[in-house]
Amino acid sequence: MTPRFFAVSSYKGDKVWYDRCNFSAQLVHCVLINYPAEEEHAWDDVVTRISLSLKGK
Protein backbone atom coordinates (compact mmCIF):
# COMPACT_ATOMS: atom_id res chain seq x y z
CA MET A 1 0.00 0.00 0.00
CA THR A 2 1.11 3.51 -0.79
CA PRO A 3 -0.64 6.88 -0.49
CA ARG A 4 -1.59 6.52 -4.20
CA PHE A 5 -2.80 2.91 -4.44
CA PHE A 6 -3.20 -0.49 -2.83
CA ALA A 7 -3.16 -3.96 -4.34
CA VAL A 8 -4.29 -7.22 -2.76
CA SER A 9 -4.10 -10.72 -4.15
CA SER A 10 -5.19 -14.00 -2.60
CA TYR A 11 -6.69 -17.42 -3.18
CA LYS A 12 -10.33 -18.24 -2.48
CA GLY A 13 -11.12 -21.86 -3.12
CA ASP A 14 -9.93 -22.69 -6.62
CA LYS A 15 -9.81 -19.02 -7.71
CA VAL A 16 -7.24 -16.25 -7.53
CA TRP A 17 -8.56 -12.78 -6.87
CA TYR A 18 -6.70 -9.57 -7.44
CA ASP A 19 -7.88 -6.11 -6.41
CA ARG A 20 -6.09 -2.83 -7.06
CA CYS A 21 -7.38 0.63 -6.25
CA ASN A 22 -5.73 3.93 -7.19
CA PHE A 23 -6.52 7.12 -5.31
CA SER A 24 -6.62 10.53 -6.98
CA ALA A 25 -8.16 13.70 -5.61
CA GLN A 26 -11.55 12.58 -4.33
CA LEU A 27 -11.87 9.55 -6.60
CA VAL A 28 -10.98 5.88 -6.28
CA HIS A 29 -10.41 3.80 -9.43
CA CYS A 30 -10.46 0.04 -8.86
CA VAL A 31 -10.17 -3.20 -10.78
CA LEU A 32 -11.12 -6.62 -9.39
CA ILE A 33 -10.14 -9.73 -11.33
CA ASN A 34 -10.96 -13.35 -10.50
CA TYR A 35 -9.59 -16.29 -12.45
CA PRO A 36 -8.96 -20.03 -11.97
CA ALA A 37 -5.91 -20.71 -9.78
CA GLU A 38 -4.79 -23.42 -12.21
CA GLU A 39 -4.41 -20.67 -14.86
CA GLU A 40 -2.49 -18.29 -12.61
CA HIS A 41 0.72 -18.17 -14.66
CA ALA A 42 -1.23 -17.62 -17.88
CA TRP A 43 -2.96 -14.62 -16.28
CA ASP A 44 0.16 -13.01 -14.74
CA ASP A 45 1.00 -10.75 -17.70
CA VAL A 46 -2.64 -9.83 -18.34
CA VAL A 47 -3.24 -8.84 -14.71
CA THR A 48 0.00 -6.83 -14.64
CA ARG A 49 -0.91 -4.91 -17.82
CA ILE A 50 -4.43 -4.16 -16.56
CA SER A 51 -3.12 -3.10 -13.16
CA LEU A 52 -0.52 -0.75 -14.58
CA SER A 53 -3.04 0.77 -17.02
CA LEU A 54 -5.35 1.85 -14.19
CA LYS A 55 -4.83 5.58 -13.79
CA GLY A 56 -6.56 8.26 -11.81
CA LYS A 57 -7.27 11.68 -13.23
mmCIF file as Biopython writes it, N, C-alpha, C and O atoms, coordinates in Angstrom:
data_model
#
loop_
_atom_site.group_PDB
_atom_site.id
_atom_site.type_symbol
_atom_site.label_atom_id
_atom_site.label_alt_id
_atom_site.label_comp_id
_atom_site.label_asym_id
_atom_site.label_entity_id
_atom_site.label_seq_id
_atom_site.pdbx_PDB_ins_code
_atom_site.Cartn_x
_atom_site.Cartn_y
_atom_site.Cartn_z
_atom_site.occupancy
_atom_site.B_iso_or_equiv
_atom_site.auth_seq_id
_atom_site.auth_asym_id
_atom_site.pdbx_PDB_model_num
ATOM 1   N N  . MET A ? 1  ? 0.842   -1.179  0.000   1.0 0.0 1  A 1 
ATOM 2   C CA . MET A ? 1  ? 0.000   0.000   0.000   1.0 0.0 1  A 1 
ATOM 3   C C  . MET A ? 1  ? 0.883   1.236   0.000   1.0 0.0 1  A 1 
ATOM 4   O O  . MET A ? 1  ? 1.917   1.291   0.665   1.0 0.0 1  A 1 
ATOM 5   N N  . THR A ? 2  ? 0.445   2.217   -0.760  1.0 0.0 2  A 1 
ATOM 6   C CA . THR A ? 2  ? 1.110   3.509   -0.793  1.0 0.0 2  A 1 
ATOM 7   C C  . THR A ? 2  ? 0.022   4.576   -0.647  1.0 0.0 2  A 1 
ATOM 8   O O  . THR A ? 2  ? -1.162  4.237   -0.637  1.0 0.0 2  A 1 
ATOM 9   N N  . PRO A ? 3  ? 0.386   5.833   -0.536  1.0 0.0 3  A 1 
ATOM 10  C CA . PRO A ? 3  ? -0.645  6.876   -0.494  1.0 0.0 3  A 1 
ATOM 11  C C  . PRO A ? 3  ? -1.447  6.971   -1.800  1.0 0.0 3  A 1 
ATOM 12  O O  . PRO A ? 3  ? -2.537  7.543   -1.812  1.0 0.0 3  A 1 
ATOM 13  N N  . ARG A ? 4  ? -0.915  6.415   -2.899  1.0 0.0 4  A 1 
ATOM 14  C CA . ARG A ? 4  ? -1.586  6.517   -4.196  1.0 0.0 4  A 1 
ATOM 15  C C  . ARG A ? 4  ? -2.382  5.284   -4.596  1.0 0.0 4  A 1 
ATOM 16  O O  . ARG A ? 4  ? -3.295  5.394   -5.414  1.0 0.0 4  A 1 
ATOM 17  N N  . PHE A ? 5  ? -2.066  4.098   -4.042  1.0 0.0 5  A 1 
ATOM 18  C CA . PHE A ? 5  ? -2.801  2.906   -4.435  1.0 0.0 5  A 1 
ATOM 19  C C  . PHE A ? 5  ? -2.593  1.785   -3.418  1.0 0.0 5  A 1 
ATOM 20  O O  . PHE A ? 5  ? -1.696  1.838   -2.576  1.0 0.0 5  A 1 
ATOM 21  N N  . PHE A ? 6  ? -3.455  0.765   -3.525  1.0 0.0 6  A 1 
ATOM 22  C CA . PHE A ? 6  ? -3.200  -0.495  -2.826  1.0 0.0 6  A 1 
ATOM 23  C C  . PHE A ? 6  ? -3.536  -1.627  -3.769  1.0 0.0 6  A 1 
ATOM 24  O O  . PHE A ? 6  ? -4.365  -1.480  -4.667  1.0 0.0 6  A 1 
ATOM 25  N N  . ALA A ? 7  ? -2.892  -2.751  -3.560  1.0 0.0 7  A 1 
ATOM 26  C CA . ALA A ? 7  ? -3.155  -3.958  -4.341  1.0 0.0 7  A 1 
ATOM 27  C C  . ALA A ? 7  ? -3.168  -5.145  -3.388  1.0 0.0 7  A 1 
ATOM 28  O O  . ALA A ? 7  ? -2.324  -5.257  -2.499  1.0 0.0 7  A 1 
ATOM 29  N N  . VAL A ? 8  ? -4.146  -6.030  -3.591  1.0 0.0 8  A 1 
ATOM 30  C CA . VAL A ? 8  ? -4.288  -7.216  -2.758  1.0 0.0 8  A 1 
ATOM 31  C C  . VAL A ? 8  ? -4.549  -8.399  -3.675  1.0 0.0 8  A 1 
ATOM 32  O O  . VAL A ? 8  ? -5.321  -8.301  -4.629  1.0 0.0 8  A 1 
ATOM 33  N N  . SER A ? 9  ? -3.902  -9.511  -3.380  1.0 0.0 9  A 1 
ATOM 34  C CA . SER A ? 9  ? -4.097  -10.723 -4.154  1.0 0.0 9  A 1 
ATOM 35  C C  . SER A ? 9  ? -4.162  -11.901 -3.187  1.0 0.0 9  A 1 
ATOM 36  O O  . SER A ? 9  ? -3.428  -11.950 -2.201  1.0 0.0 9  A 1 
ATOM 37  N N  . SER A ? 10 ? -5.053  -12.851 -3.485  1.0 0.0 10 A 1 
ATOM 38  C CA . SER A ? 10 ? -5.188  -13.999 -2.597  1.0 0.0 10 A 1 
ATOM 39  C C  . SER A ? 10 ? -5.898  -15.129 -3.337  1.0 0.0 10 A 1 
ATOM 40  O O  . SER A ? 10 ? -6.363  -14.971 -4.466  1.0 0.0 10 A 1 
ATOM 41  N N  . TYR A ? 11 ? -5.962  -16.259 -2.668  1.0 0.0 11 A 1 
ATOM 42  C CA . TYR A ? 11 ? -6.687  -17.417 -3.176  1.0 0.0 11 A 1 
ATOM 43  C C  . TYR A ? 11 ? -7.981  -17.562 -2.401  1.0 0.0 11 A 1 
ATOM 44  O O  . TYR A ? 11 ? -8.018  -17.371 -1.185  1.0 0.0 11 A 1 
ATOM 45  N N  . LYS A ? 12 ? -9.049  -17.904 -3.121  1.0 0.0 12 A 1 
ATOM 46  C CA . LYS A ? 12 ? -10.330 -18.236 -2.485  1.0 0.0 12 A 1 
ATOM 47  C C  . LYS A ? 12 ? -10.849 -19.473 -3.193  1.0 0.0 12 A 1 
ATOM 48  O O  . LYS A ? 12 ? -11.321 -19.412 -4.328  1.0 0.0 12 A 1 
ATOM 49  N N  . GLY A ? 13 ? -10.751 -20.595 -2.498  1.0 0.0 13 A 1 
ATOM 50  C CA . GLY A ? 13 ? -11.116 -21.860 -3.125  1.0 0.0 13 A 1 
ATOM 51  C C  . GLY A ? 13 ? -10.180 -22.151 -4.279  1.0 0.0 13 A 1 
ATOM 52  O O  . GLY A ? 13 ? -8.960  -22.166 -4.113  1.0 0.0 13 A 1 
ATOM 53  N N  . ASP A ? 14 ? -10.753 -22.382 -5.449  1.0 0.0 14 A 1 
ATOM 54  C CA . ASP A ? 14 ? -9.931  -22.688 -6.625  1.0 0.0 14 A 1 
ATOM 55  C C  . ASP A ? 14 ? -9.745  -21.457 -7.522  1.0 0.0 14 A 1 
ATOM 56  O O  . ASP A ? 14 ? -9.422  -21.589 -8.703  1.0 0.0 14 A 1 
ATOM 57  N N  . LYS A ? 15 ? -9.949  -20.270 -6.958  1.0 0.0 15 A 1 
ATOM 58  C CA . LYS A ? 15 ? -9.809  -19.024 -7.707  1.0 0.0 15 A 1 
ATOM 59  C C  . LYS A ? 15 ? -8.728  -18.141 -7.107  1.0 0.0 15 A 1 
ATOM 60  O O  . LYS A ? 15 ? -8.443  -18.199 -5.910  1.0 0.0 15 A 1 
ATOM 61  N N  . VAL A ? 16 ? -8.136  -17.326 -7.961  1.0 0.0 16 A 1 
ATOM 62  C CA . VAL A ? 16 ? -7.243  -16.249 -7.528  1.0 0.0 16 A 1 
ATOM 63  C C  . VAL A ? 16 ? -8.050  -14.973 -7.667  1.0 0.0 16 A 1 
ATOM 64  O O  . VAL A ? 16 ? -8.759  -14.793 -8.657  1.0 0.0 16 A 1 
ATOM 65  N N  . TRP A ? 17 ? -7.952  -14.091 -6.694  1.0 0.0 17 A 1 
ATOM 66  C CA . TRP A ? 17 ? -8.562  -12.782 -6.869  1.0 0.0 17 A 1 
ATOM 67  C C  . TRP A ? 17 ? -7.506  -11.716 -6.662  1.0 0.0 17 A 1 
ATOM 68  O O  . TRP A ? 17 ? -6.617  -11.835 -5.819  1.0 0.0 17 A 1 
ATOM 69  N N  . TYR A ? 18 ? -7.633  -10.675 -7.459  1.0 0.0 18 A 1 
ATOM 70  C CA . TYR A ? 18 ? -6.697  -9.569  -7.442  1.0 0.0 18 A 1 
ATOM 71  C C  . TYR A ? 18 ? -7.507  -8.282  -7.428  1.0 0.0 18 A 1 
ATOM 72  O O  . TYR A ? 18 ? -8.423  -8.117  -8.234  1.0 0.0 18 A 1 
ATOM 73  N N  . ASP A ? 19 ? -7.184  -7.383  -6.535  1.0 0.0 19 A 1 
ATOM 74  C CA . ASP A ? 19 ? -7.883  -6.110  -6.410  1.0 0.0 19 A 1 
ATOM 75  C C  . ASP A ? 19 ? -6.843  -5.006  -6.303  1.0 0.0 19 A 1 
ATOM 76  O O  . ASP A ? 19 ? -5.938  -5.077  -5.472  1.0 0.0 19 A 1 
ATOM 77  N N  . ARG A ? 20 ? -6.972  -3.992  -7.141  1.0 0.0 20 A 1 
ATOM 78  C CA . ARG A ? 20 ? -6.091  -2.828  -7.060  1.0 0.0 20 A 1 
ATOM 79  C C  . ARG A ? 20 ? -6.957  -1.581  -7.137  1.0 0.0 20 A 1 
ATOM 80  O O  . ARG A ? 20 ? -7.854  -1.478  -7.974  1.0 0.0 20 A 1 
ATOM 81  N N  . CYS A ? 21 ? -6.674  -0.639  -6.253  1.0 0.0 21 A 1 
ATOM 82  C CA . CYS A ? 21 ? -7.377  0.633   -6.254  1.0 0.0 21 A 1 
ATOM 83  C C  . CYS A ? 21 ? -6.360  1.762   -6.237  1.0 0.0 21 A 1 
ATOM 84  O O  . CYS A ? 21 ? -5.428  1.765   -5.434  1.0 0.0 21 A 1 
ATOM 85  N N  . ASN A ? 22 ? -6.554  2.726   -7.141  1.0 0.0 22 A 1 
ATOM 86  C CA . ASN A ? 22 ? -5.732  3.928   -7.194  1.0 0.0 22 A 1 
ATOM 87  C C  . ASN A ? 22 ? -6.543  5.091   -6.636  1.0 0.0 22 A 1 
ATOM 88  O O  . ASN A ? 22 ? -7.747  5.189   -6.874  1.0 0.0 22 A 1 
ATOM 89  N N  . PHE A ? 23 ? -5.886  5.956   -5.905  1.0 0.0 23 A 1 
ATOM 90  C CA . PHE A ? 23 ? -6.521  7.122   -5.314  1.0 0.0 23 A 1 
ATOM 91  C C  . PHE A ? 23 ? -6.045  8.373   -6.044  1.0 0.0 23 A 1 
ATOM 92  O O  . PHE A ? 23 ? -4.851  8.540   -6.288  1.0 0.0 23 A 1 
ATOM 93  N N  . SER A ? 24 ? -6.982  9.247   -6.389  1.0 0.0 24 A 1 
ATOM 94  C CA . SER A ? 24 ? -6.625  10.532  -6.976  1.0 0.0 24 A 1 
ATOM 95  C C  . SER A ? 24 ? -7.694  11.543  -6.602  1.0 0.0 24 A 1 
ATOM 96  O O  . SER A ? 24 ? -8.888  11.316  -6.798  1.0 0.0 24 A 1 
ATOM 97  N N  . ALA A ? 25 ? -7.240  12.658  -6.064  1.0 0.0 25 A 1 
ATOM 98  C CA . ALA A ? 25 ? -8.164  13.704  -5.614  1.0 0.0 25 A 1 
ATOM 99  C C  . ALA A ? 25 ? -9.223  13.066  -4.722  1.0 0.0 25 A 1 
ATOM 100 O O  . ALA A ? 25 ? -8.901  12.505  -3.675  1.0 0.0 25 A 1 
ATOM 101 N N  . GLN A ? 26 ? -10.472 13.151  -5.132  1.0 0.0 26 A 1 
ATOM 102 C CA . GLN A ? 26 ? -11.550 12.576  -4.325  1.0 0.0 26 A 1 
ATOM 103 C C  . GLN A ? 26 ? -12.118 11.311  -4.953  1.0 0.0 26 A 1 
ATOM 104 O O  . GLN A ? 26 ? -13.208 10.872  -4.587  1.0 0.0 26 A 1 
ATOM 105 N N  . LEU A ? 27 ? -11.393 10.727  -5.890  1.0 0.0 27 A 1 
ATOM 106 C CA . LEU A ? 27 ? -11.874 9.550   -6.603  1.0 0.0 27 A 1 
ATOM 107 C C  . LEU A ? 27 ? -11.040 8.321   -6.275  1.0 0.0 27 A 1 
ATOM 108 O O  . LEU A ? 27 ? -9.870  8.421   -5.905  1.0 0.0 27 A 1 
ATOM 109 N N  . VAL A ? 28 ? -11.667 7.164   -6.418  1.0 0.0 28 A 1 
ATOM 110 C CA . VAL A ? 28 ? -10.982 5.880   -6.284  1.0 0.0 28 A 1 
ATOM 111 C C  . VAL A ? 28 ? -11.296 5.075   -7.539  1.0 0.0 28 A 1 
ATOM 112 O O  . VAL A ? 28 ? -12.463 4.884   -7.882  1.0 0.0 28 A 1 
ATOM 113 N N  . HIS A ? 29 ? -10.259 4.606   -8.222  1.0 0.0 29 A 1 
ATOM 114 C CA . HIS A ? 29 ? -10.408 3.803   -9.432  1.0 0.0 29 A 1 
ATOM 115 C C  . HIS A ? 29 ? -9.916  2.400   -9.105  1.0 0.0 29 A 1 
ATOM 116 O O  . HIS A ? 29 ? -8.764  2.214   -8.713  1.0 0.0 29 A 1 
ATOM 117 N N  . CYS A ? 30 ? -10.802 1.404   -9.268  1.0 0.0 30 A 1 
ATOM 118 C CA . CYS A ? 30 ? -10.458 0.035   -8.864  1.0 0.0 30 A 1 
ATOM 119 C C  . CYS A ? 30 ? -10.682 -0.960  -9.996  1.0 0.0 30 A 1 
ATOM 120 O O  . CYS A ? 30 ? -11.482 -0.736  -10.904 1.0 0.0 30 A 1 
ATOM 121 N N  . VAL A ? 31 ? -9.952  -2.060  -9.910  1.0 0.0 31 A 1 
ATOM 122 C CA . VAL A ? 31 ? -10.174 -3.203  -10.777 1.0 0.0 31 A 1 
ATOM 123 C C  . VAL A ? 31 ? -10.130 -4.450  -9.892  1.0 0.0 31 A 1 
ATOM 124 O O  . VAL A ? 31 ? -9.256  -4.585  -9.036  1.0 0.0 31 A 1 
ATOM 125 N N  . LEU A ? 32 ? -11.072 -5.346  -10.107 1.0 0.0 32 A 1 
ATOM 126 C CA . LEU A ? 32 ? -11.123 -6.622  -9.387  1.0 0.0 32 A 1 
ATOM 127 C C  . LEU A ? 32 ? -11.180 -7.722  -10.433 1.0 0.0 32 A 1 
ATOM 128 O O  . LEU A ? 32 ? -12.061 -7.733  -11.293 1.0 0.0 32 A 1 
ATOM 129 N N  . ILE A ? 33 ? -10.233 -8.645  -10.352 1.0 0.0 33 A 1 
ATOM 130 C CA . ILE A ? 33 ? -10.139 -9.726  -11.332 1.0 0.0 33 A 1 
ATOM 131 C C  . ILE A ? 33 ? -10.123 -11.062 -10.591 1.0 0.0 33 A 1 
ATOM 132 O O  . ILE A ? 33 ? -9.375  -11.237 -9.629  1.0 0.0 33 A 1 
ATOM 133 N N  . ASN A ? 34 ? -10.943 -11.992 -11.039 1.0 0.0 34 A 1 
ATOM 134 C CA . ASN A ? 34 ? -10.961 -13.352 -10.505 1.0 0.0 34 A 1 
ATOM 135 C C  . ASN A ? 34 ? -10.718 -14.313 -11.653 1.0 0.0 34 A 1 
ATOM 136 O O  . ASN A ? 34 ? -11.280 -14.152 -12.737 1.0 0.0 34 A 1 
ATOM 137 N N  . TYR A ? 35 ? -9.879  -15.317 -11.413 1.0 0.0 35 A 1 
ATOM 138 C CA . TYR A ? 35 ? -9.585  -16.292 -12.453 1.0 0.0 35 A 1 
ATOM 139 C C  . TYR A ? 35 ? -9.191  -17.615 -11.799 1.0 0.0 35 A 1 
ATOM 140 O O  . TYR A ? 35 ? -8.806  -17.635 -10.630 1.0 0.0 35 A 1 
ATOM 141 N N  . PRO A ? 36 ? -9.282  -18.719 -12.542 1.0 0.0 36 A 1 
ATOM 142 C CA . PRO A ? 36 ? -8.955  -20.026 -11.975 1.0 0.0 36 A 1 
ATOM 143 C C  . PRO A ? 36 ? -7.494  -20.091 -11.521 1.0 0.0 36 A 1 
ATOM 144 O O  . PRO A ? 36 ? -6.593  -19.681 -12.253 1.0 0.0 36 A 1 
ATOM 145 N N  . ALA A ? 37 ? -7.269  -20.602 -10.329 1.0 0.0 37 A 1 
ATOM 146 C CA . ALA A ? 37 ? -5.912  -20.712 -9.785  1.0 0.0 37 A 1 
ATOM 147 C C  . ALA A ? 37 ? -5.020  -21.568 -10.682 1.0 0.0 37 A 1 
ATOM 148 O O  . ALA A ? 37 ? -3.815  -21.329 -10.768 1.0 0.0 37 A 1 
ATOM 149 N N  . GLU A ? 38 ? -5.603  -22.556 -11.346 1.0 0.0 38 A 1 
ATOM 150 C CA . GLU A ? 38 ? -4.791  -23.421 -12.208 1.0 0.0 38 A 1 
ATOM 151 C C  . GLU A ? 38 ? -4.281  -22.673 -13.449 1.0 0.0 38 A 1 
ATOM 152 O O  . GLU A ? 38 ? -3.387  -23.159 -14.142 1.0 0.0 38 A 1 
ATOM 153 N N  . GLU A ? 39 ? -4.849  -21.490 -13.727 1.0 0.0 39 A 1 
ATOM 154 C CA . GLU A ? 39 ? -4.408  -20.674 -14.863 1.0 0.0 39 A 1 
ATOM 155 C C  . GLU A ? 39 ? -3.594  -19.455 -14.417 1.0 0.0 39 A 1 
ATOM 156 O O  . GLU A ? 39 ? -3.385  -18.526 -15.197 1.0 0.0 39 A 1 
ATOM 157 N N  . GLU A ? 40 ? -3.141  -19.464 -13.180 1.0 0.0 40 A 1 
ATOM 158 C CA . GLU A ? 40 ? -2.487  -18.287 -12.607 1.0 0.0 40 A 1 
ATOM 159 C C  . GLU A ? 40 ? -1.331  -17.761 -13.461 1.0 0.0 40 A 1 
ATOM 160 O O  . GLU A ? 40 ? -1.259  -16.561 -13.724 1.0 0.0 40 A 1 
ATOM 161 N N  . HIS A ? 41 ? -0.446  -18.627 -13.888 1.0 0.0 41 A 1 
ATOM 162 C CA . HIS A ? 41 ? 0.718   -18.166 -14.656 1.0 0.0 41 A 1 
ATOM 163 C C  . HIS A ? 41 ? 0.304   -17.594 -16.009 1.0 0.0 41 A 1 
ATOM 164 O O  . HIS A ? 41 ? 0.934   -16.661 -16.507 1.0 0.0 41 A 1 
ATOM 165 N N  . ALA A ? 42 ? -0.743  -18.143 -16.600 1.0 0.0 42 A 1 
ATOM 166 C CA . ALA A ? 42 ? -1.228  -17.624 -17.876 1.0 0.0 42 A 1 
ATOM 167 C C  . ALA A ? 42 ? -1.813  -16.223 -17.720 1.0 0.0 42 A 1 
ATOM 168 O O  . ALA A ? 42 ? -1.783  -15.430 -18.662 1.0 0.0 42 A 1 
ATOM 169 N N  . TRP A ? 43 ? -2.341  -15.915 -16.544 1.0 0.0 43 A 1 
ATOM 170 C CA . TRP A ? 43 ? -2.958  -14.618 -16.284 1.0 0.0 43 A 1 
ATOM 171 C C  . TRP A ? 43 ? -1.972  -13.565 -15.777 1.0 0.0 43 A 1 
ATOM 172 O O  . TRP A ? 43 ? -2.304  -12.379 -15.780 1.0 0.0 43 A 1 
ATOM 173 N N  . ASP A ? 44 ? -0.790  -13.952 -15.348 1.0 0.0 44 A 1 
ATOM 174 C CA . ASP A ? 44 ? 0.156   -13.005 -14.739 1.0 0.0 44 A 1 
ATOM 175 C C  . ASP A ? 44 ? 0.379   -11.753 -15.579 1.0 0.0 44 A 1 
ATOM 176 O O  . ASP A ? 44 ? 0.239   -10.641 -15.069 1.0 0.0 44 A 1 
ATOM 177 N N  . ASP A ? 45 ? 0.722   -11.909 -16.851 1.0 0.0 45 A 1 
ATOM 178 C CA . ASP A ? 45 ? 0.998   -10.747 -17.699 1.0 0.0 45 A 1 
ATOM 179 C C  . ASP A ? 45 ? -0.247  -9.897  -17.935 1.0 0.0 45 A 1 
ATOM 180 O O  . ASP A ? 45 ? -0.168  -8.669  -17.961 1.0 0.0 45 A 1 
ATOM 181 N N  . VAL A ? 46 ? -1.392  -10.548 -18.107 1.0 0.0 46 A 1 
ATOM 182 C CA . VAL A ? 46 ? -2.641  -9.829  -18.336 1.0 0.0 46 A 1 
ATOM 183 C C  . VAL A ? 46 ? -2.982  -8.968  -17.122 1.0 0.0 46 A 1 
ATOM 184 O O  . VAL A ? 46 ? -3.294  -7.786  -17.260 1.0 0.0 46 A 1 
ATOM 185 N N  . VAL A ? 47 ? -2.921  -9.561  -15.942 1.0 0.0 47 A 1 
ATOM 186 C CA . VAL A ? 47 ? -3.241  -8.836  -14.711 1.0 0.0 47 A 1 
ATOM 187 C C  . VAL A ? 47 ? -2.264  -7.676  -14.506 1.0 0.0 47 A 1 
ATOM 188 O O  . VAL A ? 47 ? -2.674  -6.589  -14.100 1.0 0.0 47 A 1 
ATOM 189 N N  . THR A ? 48 ? -0.995  -7.894  -14.779 1.0 0.0 48 A 1 
ATOM 190 C CA . THR A ? 48 ? -0.003  -6.826  -14.640 1.0 0.0 48 A 1 
ATOM 191 C C  . THR A ? 48 ? -0.313  -5.677  -15.587 1.0 0.0 48 A 1 
ATOM 192 O O  . THR A ? 48 ? -0.292  -4.518  -15.171 1.0 0.0 48 A 1 
ATOM 193 N N  . ARG A ? 49 ? -0.600  -5.972  -16.850 1.0 0.0 49 A 1 
ATOM 194 C CA . ARG A ? 49 ? -0.911  -4.913  -17.816 1.0 0.0 49 A 1 
ATOM 195 C C  . ARG A ? 49 ? -2.162  -4.139  -17.410 1.0 0.0 49 A 1 
ATOM 196 O O  . ARG A ? 49 ? -2.178  -2.911  -17.485 1.0 0.0 49 A 1 
ATOM 197 N N  . ILE A ? 50 ? -3.196  -4.834  -16.986 1.0 0.0 50 A 1 
ATOM 198 C CA . ILE A ? 50 ? -4.425  -4.159  -16.561 1.0 0.0 50 A 1 
ATOM 199 C C  . ILE A ? 50 ? -4.138  -3.282  -15.343 1.0 0.0 50 A 1 
ATOM 200 O O  . ILE A ? 50 ? -4.548  -2.123  -15.288 1.0 0.0 50 A 1 
ATOM 201 N N  . SER A ? 51 ? -3.439  -3.844  -14.385 1.0 0.0 51 A 1 
ATOM 202 C CA . SER A ? 51 ? -3.123  -3.103  -13.157 1.0 0.0 51 A 1 
ATOM 203 C C  . SER A ? 51 ? -2.355  -1.826  -13.451 1.0 0.0 51 A 1 
ATOM 204 O O  . SER A ? 51 ? -2.683  -0.766  -12.918 1.0 0.0 51 A 1 
ATOM 205 N N  . LEU A ? 52 ? -1.347  -1.919  -14.287 1.0 0.0 52 A 1 
ATOM 206 C CA . LEU A ? 52 ? -0.516  -0.748  -14.585 1.0 0.0 52 A 1 
ATOM 207 C C  . LEU A ? 52 ? -1.239  0.268   -15.463 1.0 0.0 52 A 1 
ATOM 208 O O  . LEU A ? 52 ? -0.848  1.435   -15.504 1.0 0.0 52 A 1 
ATOM 209 N N  . SER A ? 53 ? -2.291  -0.161  -16.168 1.0 0.0 53 A 1 
ATOM 210 C CA . SER A ? 53 ? -3.044  0.767   -17.016 1.0 0.0 53 A 1 
ATOM 211 C C  . SER A ? 53 ? -4.061  1.575   -16.219 1.0 0.0 53 A 1 
ATOM 212 O O  . SER A ? 53 ? -4.581  2.573   -16.717 1.0 0.0 53 A 1 
ATOM 213 N N  . LEU A ? 54 ? -4.348  1.161   -15.004 1.0 0.0 54 A 1 
ATOM 214 C CA . LEU A ? 54 ? -5.346  1.853   -14.188 1.0 0.0 54 A 1 
ATOM 215 C C  . LEU A ? 54 ? -4.748  3.176   -13.709 1.0 0.0 54 A 1 
ATOM 216 O O  . LEU A ? 54 ? -3.769  3.199   -12.963 1.0 0.0 54 A 1 
ATOM 217 N N  . LYS A ? 55 ? -5.350  4.265   -14.150 1.0 0.0 55 A 1 
ATOM 218 C CA . LYS A ? 55 ? -4.832  5.577   -13.789 1.0 0.0 55 A 1 
ATOM 219 C C  . LYS A ? 55 ? -5.963  6.445   -13.242 1.0 0.0 55 A 1 
ATOM 220 O O  . LYS A ? 55 ? -7.108  6.362   -13.686 1.0 0.0 55 A 1 
ATOM 221 N N  . GLY A ? 56 ? -5.618  7.253   -12.296 1.0 0.0 56 A 1 
ATOM 222 C CA . GLY A ? 56 ? -6.558  8.256   -11.810 1.0 0.0 56 A 1 
ATOM 223 C C  . GLY A ? 56 ? -6.389  9.530   -12.604 1.0 0.0 56 A 1 
ATOM 224 O O  . GLY A ? 56 ? -5.378  9.718   -13.281 1.0 0.0 56 A 1 
ATOM 225 N N  . LYS A ? 57 ? -7.361  10.393  -12.526 1.0 0.0 57 A 1 
ATOM 226 C CA . LYS A ? 57 ? -7.269  11.684  -13.232 1.0 0.0 57 A 1 
ATOM 227 C C  . LYS A ? 57 ? -7.196  12.807  -12.251 1.0 0.0 57 A 1 
ATOM 228 O O  . LYS A ? 57 ? -7.114  13.969  -12.648 1.0 0.0 57 A 1 
#
